[in-house]
Amino acid sequence: MSVDWGEWLNLAIRWFHLTAGIAWIGSSFYFVWLDNHLVPPKEGEATGEVWSVHGGGFYHKQKYAVAPAKMPEDLHWFKWEAYTTWITGFSLLVLVYWVGADSFLIDPAKAQLSQAAAIGIGAASLVVGWLVYDLLCRSPLGRDNRVLGVAWFAFLVLAAWGLDRVFNARGAYLHVGAMIGTVMAANVFFVIIPNQRKAVAQLMRGEAPDPALGKAGKQRSVHNNYMTLPVLFIMISHHYAMTFGAARPWLVLALLGLTGVAVRHVFNLRHQGRKTGRAMVVAGVMALVSVTYVSAEKATLPAVAQAAETSELPATWASVEPIFQKHCTSCHAAKPTSEAFTAPPLGVMLDSYDHSRAAAERVKKVAVDAEIMPLGNMTGMTRAERDALGRWIAAGAPQ
């Protein structure tokens, strides 16, 4: 009996990453909700309080803007949720996209990169992303969250465009997500937790805690809250080729990222008891613009399909089976021969007529229209071969 330890390791890390991410995002969303629902207390030294009911019990939460006069014996720190999410996410990035760079990251049609060069660019993007963001926060721009947000968004769009020039689109997406996730975790590690520790230490020495420490930590926490939905989109984007398979995937990423920020703002306003009408309109418009842009791009594809249909080549299984064998079945077969896979990706098999016919629409989306398969076009599929597949699928995938 043989055990595919690589696949089991991938599953274990991915599962752990998802679990840790739920814990981190859940606590982040909860504390933003809590902050937005605080009311002045009727008595005591706290700056805000809220009563709530959950799970059959009542809870009374109080917030101190700096720190209480006397520190409690047991103080819980919310940090490991962030750290484990980043550690497991980075491990997946290494295991899938760096170890498997030839299959999942490098696109020879864009840049002739060695595996080491691709990994170096990917690692540098994470470091540079944090340095740029941190410098923006510490610069005069950091005094206004709206101005800082525009500057940070502009940098991310530029990074997405640049990474798309050297990596395949899916790999570029994941690295932008890793950049944002690194910034979010670094905010906790380098700013939020250290500032809280400094405030506690000052209090233990009998000193008045510096309010600037809490203010800086609060700012980074709010930033993390708004970056959450764009990161979650990127985490699931590799299932939706219409996004990273667009002609300008960096623009689609920017539009959907803004949509996520707008949606998050709607919830934050609602939690504060403020009007959400204008924010909801902006979120709706951003979503509509995103869908419209992707659809408009796709509308230009039928011209290619029509040109293909005029070809004299017959649209039969016999005419396309060699194309599947040459470009697809090394991965998409019951027993892949590619070293990158031990099972067909996403369960899609193209090693027989029945399997290929069942997956015809998916093949059209990712191989004919978006041209993102094979990954990085490692096998050199030509436009004529893609047109042949499109012609066969348009004819109803006949045998």
N, C-alpha and C positions, 0 to 999 in steps of 0.2 A: 504494500500500500504506500502510495506517495502522497505527500501533503504539499500543496502549493502555498508555501509560507509567505511568498510575496503578496498574493491576493488576500490572504487572511490578515496580513499586517496592514494592507491598504484599507480593508474593511474596518479593522479595529481602530485605526487612527481616525478614519473618517467618522465613525460612530462617536468616538470620544470628542472629536472636534465639534460635531453637531450638538452633543450633550452640553459641552462646556459653553458653546455659543448661546444656547438657549438660556443657560444660567446667567451668563453675562448680560445678554440683551434684556432678559427678563428683569434683572435687578436694576439695570440702567433705566428702562422704561418706568419701572415702579417708582424709583426715586425722583424722576422728573415729574411723574404724576403727583407724588407726595408733596414736592416743593410747590407745585401749582395749586394744591388744595389747602395749603396751610392758612390758618386764620389766626389773628392775634389771640393769645391765651387770656383767659379771664383772671388768672393769677399766676404767680411764679415768675422766674427769671427767663424762661424760654422766650424766643422771638416768634414762635409759631407752633400751632398744634392742629391735629386733626383726629377725629374719632372715626373708626370704621368697623365693619363687621365682616367676618369671613370664617368659613369652616366651623360654624357653630359657636364662635367666641367674639368678644369685643376687644378692640385694640385702641390704645390711646398713645399716639406718637407725638413727640415734641422735638422741636429743632432749636439748637443754639447757634446763633450766627457765627460765633467764634468758638466758645467752649463753655461748659458749665463751670460753676465756681469750684466744684469738687469732682475730680475724675472718678468714674465708676470703677469697680474692681475688675469687671469683665467687659471688655470693649471689642466688638467684632469689626474686623477690617474686610472690606469688599475689594479683594485684589486677585485672589487665585482664579476666580472666574475669568478675568481678563487674561491672566498669564497663561493658563492652560489652553484657552481658545487660540492664542497666538502661537504657542508652542506646537500644538497639534496641526494648526493650519500651515505653519511653516514646514512642518515635517511632511505634510501632504504635497506641498509645493516642491520640495526636494525629491520626494519619492516618485511623483508622477511627472512633473514638468522638467526637473533638472536631470534626474537619472535617465528619464525617457525623453531627453531633449530632441533627439533625432526624429522621434515620432510625434511629439506633442508640442514642440516649441519652435523648432527651426523650420523656416520656409525658404528653400533654396531659390525660389522665384523672386524673393524679396532681398535676401542677403545670404551670401555664402559664409555661414558661421560655423566654426568648430563647436563642439559641445562645451569646451572650456570657455570660449568667448561668449556663448549664449548664457551660460551660468553667470559669468562675470557681469554681463549687462543686467541680468535679472537681479542679482544681489546688489549691484550699485544703485538700481532704481529704488530699492527699499531704503537704503541709507540716505540717498539724496532726497527722497520724498520727506523723510522725517526732518532732515536738516532745514529744508526750505520751509516746511510748515512751522517748525519751532522758531526760526528766525522771523517769520511773518508775525507770529504771536508776540514776540519780544520787541518788534519794531513799532514805530508810531501807528502803523496800520492796526495793530492789535487793540487799540483803544476803542475801536468801533467794530463790533462783530460782523456787521453787514459789509463793510469795506473789506475786512479780512476775508470774509467768506467768498467774495467775488474774486479776490486775488488768488486764494487757494483753489477755487474752482477753475480759474484760468490756467493755473499750473497743471492741474490734473488733466485737463483737456489736452494741453500741450504734451504731457507725458503719454497720454493714450495715443495721440497722433504719432509721436516718435516711436513708441514701442510697436505700433502697428506697421511701421516702416521696416522693422527688422525681424519681428516674430510673426508667426501665423496669428490670425485674429483672435482665436480662442486663447492662445497663450498670452497675448497682449492684454486681453480682458482680465485674466486671472492675475497678472502681475499688477495691474492697476488696483484690483481688489486687495492684493497683498500689501501694496503701498498704503492704502487707506487703513487696512487692519493693523499694520505696523504702527502707524501714527496713533491710532486709538489705544493700542496696548502701551505704547511709549508714553502717552499722556498719563496713563495710570502709574507706570513704573517710574518715570522721571519727574513728574510734577504733582499729581494728585496725592499719592501716598506719601512721598517725601514731605510735602507741605503739611499734611496732616500730622506726620510724626514730629515735625518741628513745632507745630502748635501745641501738641501734647507735652513735648519736652519743656517748652516755655512755661506752660501751666504748672508742670511739676516743680519747676524752679521758683514758682511764686511770681512769675512775670505775667504781664498781660499779653496774650497771644497777638501776633501781628495780623491785623485784618486782611492785609494784602495777600497773605498765604491762602486764606480761604477764598478770596476773590479770584485768584489765579486758578485754583483747583476747580472752582465752580465754572469758570469760563471753559476750561478744557473738557469738563464733563458735559456741558451743553454742546460743544462741538462734536463730541462723540455721539451724542444723541441724534444729531442731524446727519451724521455720516453713516448711521446704522443701515437705513433702508437701501442706499446705493450699494453697500457691501453685500447685503443679502441678495439683491438682484444679481450681482456678479457671481455669487456662489451658485445660483441656479441657471445662469445664462448659457452654460455649455450644453444645456438640454434644448436650447431654442436657437437653431441655426439662422433664423430670420434676423436675429440681432447681430451676432458677430459675423454673419455671412453677408452683411450688406456691403455695398460698394464703399461706403465710408463708415466702417464699424465704430470708429472713435466718435463720430457725430451721433450715432444711435446711442452709444454709451452715455454721452453728455446729456442728451435729451431725456433718457430714462433716469439718469442720475438726478437731474433737476426735478423730475416728476416725483422721485422718492423723497427728496428734500421738501418739496411743496406739501406732499401728503403728511409728512412728519410734522410740519408746521401747523397744519390744520388740527391735528390731535393736540399739539401743545397749546394752541389757542383755546381749544375747547376745554382742556383741563384747567385753564386759567379763568374760565367763565367769560371769555371775550368772544366777540362776534367772529364767525368763521366764514361768512359768505364770500368775501373777496378772496380769501386764501383758497377756498374750495373751487372758485372759478379758475384761479391760476393753476391749481393742480389738475383740474379737468382739461384746461387748454393745453397744458404740457403733455398730458397723456394723449390727447387727440393729435397734437403735432407729431409726437413720436410715431403713433400708428400710421398717420398720413404719410410721413416721410418714408417709412419702410415700405408702405404699400405703393407709393409713387415710384420708388426705385424698382420694385418688382414688376410694375406695369410696363417697364421697358423690355422685359424679358420675352414676351410673346413674339416679338419681331424675330428674335433668334430662333425660337421654336418653329415659326412659320417658314423661315428660310431652310431649316433642317427638313421640314416635311416635304419640301419640293424636291429633295434628293431622290435619285432613282434607286438608292439602296433599299432593299426590302426591310420592313419593320417586323422582323421575326425573331424568335428566341435564338435561332441558329446564328443570326447576324450579331447578336449582342453577348451570347454566352462567352466567346473568347475575351471580350472586354471585362466581364465580371471575373473571369479566371485570371486575367493579367493584373488587374488593379484592385480587386476587392477580396477575393477568397483567402488570401494569406492571413487576413484578420477575421473576416466575417464568414467563418465556417465552424462546423461543430467542433473541430479540432484545429485551431489556427496554427499555421506554420510560422507566423511571425513571432519573434522572441518577445515582443512587447505584450502579447496577450496569451493567456491560457484558456480563455473562453471568448466567444464572440462579443465585441463591445455592444452594450445595451441589449444583448440577446438577439441582435439582427444577424441573420445568416443569409448569404447570397450564393450558396454553393450548389443550388439546384433551381430548376424552373419554378417549382412551387414556392420555395423560399423567396426567390427574387420577385416573383409576381406579388406576393403578399407585402413585400417591402417597397413596391414600386414608387408609391407617392413619396416615401421618405428619401429614396434614391434621387427622385426628381428635385427635391428641395435642396439636398446637401451636395449632390454631385453634378447635377445638370444646371440648376439655377444659381446657387450660391458658390459653386466650385470650391467648397472647402474640404471635400473628400476626393481622393485619399488625403490623409493628414499631411500637410506640407507638400502635397502632390509628389510624394517620394517616388512613385512609380512612373511619373511623367505622363499622366493621362492628357490626351490632346483635346482641343475643342471639338474636333471632328468626332472623336469617340464619345464625348459628352452629348453631342447632337444626336448621335446614333441611339444612345440610351433614351434621350428625350423623345425621339421619334417612335421608338418601340413603346414607351409608356403612353404617349399620346394616342397610339393606335389601340390601347387597351391591353397592352402586354400580352400579345398573342403567342401561342406556342408554335 
